[in-house]
Amino acid sequence: MCWQIAIQVASTAAQMYGQKKQAEQQYAYQAAATIAEQERVQQQLQAMRVKQDQEMQARQSELFAIQQRAKASISKAKVASGEAGVSGSSVDLLLDDYYRQMGNYQYALTREQGFQDVAYGFQTQSAVLGSKQATIGINKPVYEPSFVEAATAIAASGAQGYSDYAKMNQAMSG
């Protein structure tokens, strides 16, 4: 009977030690994976910001180029109309048309920027939410050794050993 309890105690102690080591390794993995996920989402957000900045700079360059071409076209129209002896409402209408076209294009670029800003906001939210979900998946509960379970297993083994011992004694004396 004593040897059964001793074996159960040793077995339970070995299981608890193994479970403790496994839990420690799981915690270390979770910490490293959480840090890696945080770094990943930071890089993703930074790349998104860089892309947004590049798109905005490209739009500003395009807008500046349009303005320069419009100014050049307006100047040419003024010179051409002056050389042709045309003045008055015809020239004003031509200049108004240039300004209208330039304004429409500027409006379109500004509106496109607004749409892209909204899309960027949604992409950012999606990236952050995805990272949170990944972190939740990484940090699942870790099973740790339980002294209550160990004590219960040892007590059950002791009770079984005593029961076996009592049956053996009863069989020998009866």
N, C-alpha and C positions, 0 to 999 in steps of 0.2 A: 504494500500500500504506500509506504513512504517513497519508494522508488518511482511510483506513478506520479506522485505529487512533485517530486524533484524533477522528473522529466518534463512535466507540464510547466513548471516554473521556468526551467531553462528554455523550453520552446517558446513560451510567451515572452520571455525577456528578449530572445533573439528576434522574434517578430516585431516587438516594439522598437528595438534598435533599428531594424531594417525600415520600418515605417517612418521612424524619425528621420533617418538619412534620406529616404525618398522624399519626404515632405520638405526637407531643407533644399534638396536639389530642385524640387518643383518651384519653391519660392525664388530661388536664384534664377531659374529659367524665366519665370514670370517677370521678375524685375528687369532682366536684360531685354526680354521681348517688349515690355512696355516702353522702355527707353528707346529701343529701335523704332517702335511704332510712332513715338512722339517725334523723333528725328525725321522719319519718313514724311509725316504729315507737314512738318515745318518746311521741309524741302519742297514738297508739292505746292504749298501755299506761296512760298517764295518764288517758285517758277511761274506760278499763275500771275503774281504781281509783276514780275519782270515782263512777261508777255503782254499784260495789260498796259504797262508803261510804254513798251515798244510800239504797240498798236496806236496808243494815244500820240506818241511822237510822230509816227508815220502820218496820222491824220492831220496833225498840226503842220507838218512839212507840206503835205498835199494842199492844205488850205492856204498856206503862205504862197505856194507856187501858183494856185488859182488866182489869188489876189494880185500877184505880180503880173500874170498874163492878162488879167482883166484891166489892170491899170495901163498896161502897154496897149491893149486893144482900144481902150477909151482914148488914149493919147493919139493913136493912129487915126481913129475916127474923127477926132477934133481937127487934126492936121489935114486929113483928106477932105473933110467938109469945108474947111477954110480955103484950101487950094481950089476946090471945085466951085467955090462961091455959094455953097449951100449953108443956110443958117436958119435959125428959128426952130419951129416945132419939129421939123424932120430930124434935125440933129438931136434935139432933146429926146425924141422918141427912141432914136438909136442908142443914146447913152442910157436912157431908162431901161431899155431892153438888156444892155450889158449888166447894169446894176441888179436887175431882176434875176438874171441867170446866175450871177455870182451869189446873190442872197439865197436863191433856191438851193444852190449847191452847198453853201455854208449850213443852211438849215438841215439838209439831208445828212451831212457829216455829223452835225451836233446831235441829231436824233439817233443816228447809228451809234454814236458814243454812249448815249443814254441807254439804248438797248443792250449794248455790250457791258455796261456797268451793272445793269440788273442781272444779266446772265452771269457775270463774274461773282456777284453776291450769292446767287444760288449755287454756283460751283463751290464757292468757299464753304457755305453751309453744308453742302453735301460731303465735302472732304472732311470737315470736322466731325460730322455725324458718323461717317464711315470709320474714322479713326476711333471714335468713342466705342462703336460697336466692336471693332477689332480688339480694343483694350479689354472690353468686357469678356470677349471670347478667350483672351489670353489669361485673364485673372479669375479663372473658375476656382471654386473652393478646393482647398487642399485637404486631403484626409490625413489627419495626424493621429498618432497612437493615443489610445485611451486607457488610462489606468483603471477605470471602471470596468471596461471590457476585459482587461487583463486579470483583474481580481475575480471577476465573474468566471472566467475560464478556469482559473486555478481552483476556485471554490467548487466548481462543477466537477473538476477532475478529482478533487479530494472527496467529494460526496460519492462519486462513482467508485472510487477506490475503497471507501469505507463500505459501500453497499456490496461490492465484490468480496471484500474481506468477511463481512457478516454472513454472506451466502456460503462461502467456503467453510467457515467455522460451523455453521448450522449443518452443512452436509457431512462434515467429518464427525460431528457429535451425534447426529441423529440416525 
